[in-house]
Amino acid sequence: MPQMNFAHFRGAVPRFQNYAAVAEQGVLFIAPEAGVLPRRYDPFEDSEGLLLDVVRAGAAVAGCDAFMDHCLSHKMLPLRDAEFWRHGDFFTARPDGAQPLVDTLLAFVRRYGLPVWEQNTIVTTSYPARYEQRAMAVHFSEDGGGNDMGYLAHYEAVKRACSRSGAVPACTLALMLLNFYLQFLEGMDGGHFFIRNAEWALDFEHNKTPELRAQVYDLTACINLAYAQLVSGEGKAVRQCKHCQKFFIADDWRAEYCSPRCRGAYNSKMTRKRVKERKLREGQ
Ligand SMILES: [Zn+2]
């Protein structure tokens, strides 16, 4: 039986000339400039560059202690964007600690546009590995629940308003990017995802292998498809170099260094360290 060819994705993702951070009702939004129509671009033109920028931005969220501490102190388990309506938005509550993260989010959005904030899902993710123990401790010490569900109605109302204006809360965007980072870098189980805002067409031009083509209008779907395409087939992966900490596309998911130079540098650093430790031991 001939196999269907899935290789043809084309993106048509809206991107505005500029975006700004705007606070409204205690929540910080990343909003497109008003009164201008967006242009569409194709993220698949440089899908490896896109994936690297996604993990860089996600790593900035994962590495932001102030953000993680805010979430932990409000016992957000798992991390859900709706909780920021119950407990208060990190980005407006802590403007000092939040500013570098806002800058990162804005830089990402100016380059790639905003993902669609989906009507019928709450954006959910978990903590980076280095927070796992603290998150577990929260989980077992208190239920963190509460019966007040009123915040969800407010959350839904904001979401409906956003689908008209095209804005996305900074906290929602941060969790989306963190989620990608955890899936791509820390191997968190991504489960299955929906490809919304896409048009699919079967192309029988070459009769033997019909081609399934997709035109994708949403950044989230583009990122998921770009990643699926990267890891399937050739088995490439997004990795972080053990020596220089740079993110890179590896031909093999087991790769630990971005270059032979970094492997050499790391190995000689470890050798120097071992020699130093031995000298210390022998000196005592
Ligand atoms: Zn390196």
Boltz pocket constraint, residues with backbone or C-beta under 6 A from the ligand:
constraints:
  - pocket:
      binder: B
      contacts: [[A, 241], [A, 242], [A, 243], [A, 244], [A, 245], [A, 246], [A, 257], [A, 258], [A, 259], [A, 262]]
      max_distance: 6.0
